[in-house]
């Protein structure tokens, strides 16, 4: 890619040697570099200028000199110019030139002018060219890193379509628009099978520029992956008629998504589930069959807590602490609520390994304590004694005898699909 830097030997009779010929082959090489590495042509030319200046300082000058390298398409070679200030008395030869010497170069020079002196060396050989080659390679690598960083930085918090290229025990290597990215095991959906050539979507959480180049922090377990997939599949969410208010996720197992409608004519749950559940099924298939429960958002915390704990039927809720705050010792006191259920509803309310109440806690931002309904009077009396005031208990309508509480809409859709 930089073979044009390997220069043929020239006869000593030549008055000047051009290590970087500005002919069509040079321009073609620059264009090829730009195309293959997604680098701007201006960045490459600047790298060439710096390379020539570095090589000149090494072999012919010193690091204190101010050097300007000029590259023109109509010239066979670059020009190396020393920049000096015209002075009456020279104190530093690296930066200054006497008026008398300056007028030999430019007759109309005056004290205080900046003058350019052509210092292009004769016999600019292979050693200088090789030194410049290494600098160019380095500059191109740096420019490529910056270009990739800029390309992905503006795409944080978005979905990326990727292809699996390699599968290892602890990570999966993915190809993202020609760039290799690792998906560590902790960001993989538990139980998901990856194989070479598989196409998946990942969530781009963050882009960081490190010494090794841009690092893409991608995930298949992030809650926002579900949000972005819902936006992709559901037009009402994309255009703002339905808003996602909160998401709680246990990756690979279950997610709860709270939505509300900004248009009274639109049912937010029905819009997300779709006819016969086709919309929500598309999202679930993308995340390896993970169950997604859609619930309707409410500004009333009691109603939200009750809905978030579906499919269990909740008998009563007491808001113990309605606002998160700091105690006297500066510790965070989270919002807290006591939930009372009939004994038969308790397993559903808690869920397998505590999953249902854990997700409801994440969704509502309330610490939820589960009690049997029989404990309500004693709990109410104890809390009133501690607070020194009457405690409000919100009683919720029990389920009709012989029926369970209405399940999440996605479950209804799944049942309809099975029945069909």
ABEGO torsion letter per residue (X at the ends): XAAAABBBBBBAABABBBABBBBAAAAAAAAAAAAAAGBBAAAAAAAAAAAAAAAAAAAABBAABBBBBBBBAABABBBBBBBBBBBABBABAAABBBAAAAAAABAABBBGBBBBBBABBBGBBAAAAAAAAAAAAAAAAAAAAAAAAAAAAAABGBBBBBBBABBBAABBBBBBGGBBBBBBAAABBBGBBBBBGBBBBBBBABBBBBAAEBBBBBBAABAAAAAAAAAAABAAAAAGABBBABBBBBBGABBBBBBBBABAABBAAAAAAEBGGAAAAAAAAAAGGBBBBBBBBBABAAAAAAAAAOABBBABBBBABABBBBBAAGBBBBBBBBBBBBAAAAAAAAEBGGAAAAAAAAAAGBBBBBBBAAAAAAAAAAAAAAAGBBBBBBBBBBBBBGBBBBBBAAAAAAAAAAAX
